Amino acid sequence: PRLVDAHAEGRAVLALGFATGHRVDPAAGVVVDHPHLGWRDVPVREILEAATGLPVHVDSHSRALARAEQLFGETSTRASTVLLFVGAVVDAAFASSGSLHLGPRSGAGSVAHLPLGSGGSGGAEPCSCGRTGCLQSEVSERAMVRRAAEQGLIVGSFAELLDGALAGDERALGLFRRRALLVGRAAALLLDMFDPEVLVVVEPGAGRLPECLADLRAEVARRSWVCDDPERAVVPSSFTGSVLATAGGAVALGALYTDPLGPWPALPAVS
């Protein structure tokens, strides 16, 4: 009740949406595994429902944003889409005909440990899995800040590094362009595996730096055997700048659109 009183401004609140990275079981409302947070089998829905008194819906960032694209974003995503999320964690989601693939162990889209081969930085920093050259260990926000420091570009956060690139700092921009090439390598593989109508890249460089999107598409053109038109098939997120807030809202709205006659809180009468 305090949460609603503080933030709802008199509006009825139907549900709370929770989105996070790594493996999430939306049916059980459980974060199955989140190594960064040290979470394993955490009953997020149960905890938040007890704390807020609201219905809570839980899912992964990538699936939530894929659903948001299909509901409110690019019309080209309505038939089939792969969404590649690149942030503090790296995940993917695949949707076809309005349905998101989950997998029997809630593990669909676990691309964090895709090997980048010679495109990676070798032994710069081992991945949490113990190997080197994994996608997430090379392109995550933490990896970007670490690499900036290695080049003498000291920043306090990933957001500060992004601001530098947007302001024209050549070293910062170079880091984002390198990231775009590595993400493009993963994107080409996903396009060849799933052959979707469109692949959505949720990554701020692709969304806000034209050079990065161009580099990413060029890498897809070089590496994909299936995608013959990266300009059409590879698009940035419709929600650049607000992806995390959008993900949480999309979890709740996705549940509402899926079952509009479900056990939702009663709305006040409108005269």
C-alpha positions in Angstrom: 0.0 0.0 0.0 2.8 2.5 0.7 4.3 1.9 -2.7 1.0 2.6 -4.4 0.3 5.6 -2.2 3.7 7.1 -2.9 3.8 6.6 -6.7 0.4 5.8 -8.2 -1.0 9.3 -8.0 -4.5 8.1 -7.6 -4.4 5.6 -10.4 -5.3 1.9 -10.1 -2.3 -0.4 -10.1 -2.9 -3.7 -11.7 0.4 -5.5 -11.2 4.1 -5.2 -10.7 6.5 -6.4 -13.4 10.0 -7.6 -12.6 12.7 -8.2 -15.3 16.3 -9.3 -14.8 19.0 -11.0 -16.7 20.1 -14.6 -16.9 17.7 -17.6 -16.2 14.2 -16.8 -15.1 11.2 -19.1 -14.8 8.2 -16.8 -15.4 5.6 -19.5 -14.6 7.1 -20.1 -11.1 8.0 -16.5 -10.6 11.6 -17.6 -9.7 15.0 -16.3 -10.7 16.6 -19.7 -11.4 20.2 -18.5 -11.7 21.8 -15.0 -11.6 25.5 -15.4 -11.1 26.2 -11.6 -10.9 23.8 -11.3 -7.9 24.6 -14.6 -6.4 20.9 -15.6 -6.8 19.8 -19.2 -7.3 16.1 -20.3 -7.1 15.1 -17.0 -5.6 11.2 -16.8 -5.3 11.0 -13.2 -6.5 7.2 -13.3 -7.1 6.5 -14.6 -3.6 8.8 -12.0 -2.0 7.5 -9.0 -3.9 3.8 -10.0 -3.6 4.3 -10.2 0.2 6.0 -6.8 0.3 3.7 -4.9 -2.0 0.3 -6.7 -1.9 0.3 -6.5 -5.7 0.2 -9.3 -8.3 3.8 -9.8 -9.5 4.9 -11.1 -12.9 8.5 -12.1 -13.5 10.6 -12.7 -16.6 14.0 -12.0 -18.2 15.0 -8.7 -19.8 15.4 -10.2 -23.2 12.0 -11.9 -23.3 10.3 -8.9 -21.8 11.8 -6.6 -24.4 11.0 -8.9 -27.3 7.4 -8.9 -26.1 7.5 -5.1 -25.9 8.8 -4.9 -29.4 5.9 -7.0 -30.6 3.3 -5.0 -28.7 4.5 -1.5 -29.2 7.7 -1.4 -31.2 8.8 -2.1 -34.8 6.0 -3.5 -36.8 8.5 -5.8 -38.6 9.0 -7.8 -35.3 5.4 -9.0 -35.3 6.0 -12.2 -37.4 9.3 -13.5 -35.9 12.1 -11.8 -34.1 15.4 -12.5 -32.2 16.3 -10.0 -29.6 19.9 -9.7 -28.4 20.3 -7.8 -25.1 23.7 -6.4 -24.3 24.1 -4.7 -21.0 25.5 -5.7 -17.6 24.5 -9.2 -18.8 24.1 -10.6 -22.3 20.9 -12.6 -23.1 18.7 -13.3 -26.2 15.1 -14.2 -26.9 13.3 -15.7 -29.8 9.6 -15.0 -30.6 7.5 -16.4 -33.4 3.8 -15.7 -34.1 3.4 -13.9 -30.9 4.9 -16.7 -28.7 8.2 -16.5 -26.9 10.3 -19.6 -26.7 11.2 -20.4 -23.1 12.7 -23.9 -23.1 12.1 -26.7 -20.5 14.7 -25.4 -18.2 14.0 -21.7 -18.7 17.3 -21.4 -20.4 16.4 -20.4 -24.0 18.5 -17.4 -25.1 21.5 -18.1 -22.8 24.1 -16.7 -25.2 26.4 -15.2 -22.6 29.0 -17.9 -23.1 29.1 -18.0 -26.9 32.8 -18.2 -27.9 34.1 -15.3 -29.9 37.2 -17.1 -31.1 40.0 -14.9 -32.4 37.7 -11.8 -32.1 38.0 -11.9 -28.3 40.8 -10.4 -26.3 42.4 -13.7 -25.4 43.2 -14.0 -21.7 42.4 -10.4 -20.7 39.8 -11.5 -18.2 38.4 -15.0 -17.7 34.7 -15.4 -17.9 32.8 -16.5 -14.8 32.6 -19.9 -16.5 36.4 -20.2 -16.3 37.0 -19.8 -20.1 38.2 -16.7 -22.0 36.7 -15.0 -25.0 33.0 -15.6 -24.1 30.6 -13.0 -25.5 29.5 -11.6 -22.1 33.1 -11.4 -20.7 34.0 -9.3 -23.8 31.1 -7.0 -24.4 29.3 -6.5 -21.0 29.3 -3.1 -19.3 31.9 -4.3 -16.8 34.2 -5.4 -19.7 33.8 -2.1 -21.4 34.8 -0.1 -18.3 37.7 -2.5 -17.7 39.0 -2.1 -21.2 38.7 1.7 -21.0 40.9 1.6 -17.9 43.4 -0.5 -19.7 43.7 2.2 -22.3 44.1 4.9 -19.8 40.5 6.2 -20.1 39.4 6.2 -16.4 35.6 6.4 -16.0 33.4 5.9 -13.0 30.7 4.0 -14.8 29.5 2.6 -18.1 27.2 5.6 -18.4 30.1 7.9 -18.2 31.9 6.0 -20.9 28.8 6.2 -23.1 28.6 9.9 -22.5 32.2 10.2 -23.6 31.5 8.4 -26.9 28.4 10.5 -27.5 30.6 13.6 -26.9 33.1 12.5 -29.5 35.9 11.1 -27.4 37.8 8.9 -29.9 39.0 6.3 -27.4 35.5 5.8 -26.0 33.9 5.7 -29.4 36.6 3.2 -30.5 35.6 0.9 -27.6 31.9 1.0 -28.6 32.8 0.3 -32.3 34.9 -2.7 -31.2 31.9 -3.9 -29.2 29.6 -3.4 -32.2 31.9 -5.8 -34.2 31.8 -8.5 -31.6 28.0 -8.1 -31.1 27.7 -8.3 -34.9 29.5 -11.6 -34.9 27.0 -13.0 -32.4 24.1 -11.4 -34.3 25.2 -13.2 -37.5 25.2 -16.5 -35.7 21.7 -16.0 -34.3 20.4 -14.9 -37.7 21.7 -18.1 -39.3 20.3 -20.2 -36.5 16.8 -18.8 -36.4 16.3 -16.9 -39.7 13.9 -14.4 -38.1 12.2 -11.6 -39.9 14.2 -9.2 -37.9 16.9 -9.2 -35.2 16.6 -6.4 -32.6 19.9 -5.3 -30.9 19.4 -3.8 -27.4 22.7 -2.0 -27.0 23.2 1.7 -26.5 25.9 2.1 -29.1 23.7 0.6 -31.8 20.8 2.8 -30.6 22.6 6.1 -30.3 25.9 6.0 -32.3 25.3 5.7 -36.1 28.9 4.4 -36.6 28.2 1.5 -34.3 25.0 0.4 -36.0 26.8 0.6 -39.3 29.7 -1.5 -38.1 27.4 -4.1 -36.6 25.4 -4.4 -39.8 28.6 -4.6 -41.8 29.9 -7.5 -39.6 26.6 -9.3 -40.1 26.9 -8.9 -43.8 30.4 -10.4 -43.7 29.5 -13.3 -41.5 25.9 -14.4 -42.0 25.1 -17.0 -44.6 21.3 -16.3 -44.4 20.9 -12.6 -43.9 21.1 -10.8 -47.3 19.8 -7.4 -46.1 21.2 -6.3 -42.7 19.9 -2.8 -43.2 16.4 -4.2 -43.0 16.9 -7.2 -40.8 19.1 -5.7 -38.0 17.5 -2.9 -36.1 18.2 -1.1 -32.8 15.7 -1.3 -29.9 12.6 0.8 -30.2 13.2 1.8 -26.5 16.8 3.0 -26.5 17.3 5.1 -23.4 14.5 3.4 -21.4 15.0 -0.3 -22.0 15.1 -1.4 -18.3 12.0 0.5 -17.3 10.3 -0.8 -20.5 11.2 -4.4 -19.6 9.6 -4.3 -16.2 6.4 -2.7 -17.6 6.3 -5.1 -20.5 6.3 -8.1 -18.1 3.1 -6.9 -16.5 1.5 -5.7 -19.7 2.4 -8.9 -21.5 0.5 -10.9 -18.8 -2.5 -8.5 -19.1 -2.7 -8.8 -22.9 -2.3 -12.6 -22.7 -5.1 -13.0 -20.2 -7.2 -9.8 -20.0 -10.0 -11.6 -18.3 -7.8 -13.0 -15.6 -7.8 -12.4 -11.9 -6.8 -8.7 -12.1 -7.6 -6.2 -9.3 -11.0 -4.6 -9.8 -10.8 -1.1 -11.4 -12.8 1.7 -9.8 -16.1 2.6 -11.6 -15.7 5.4 -14.1 -18.7 7.7 -14.6 
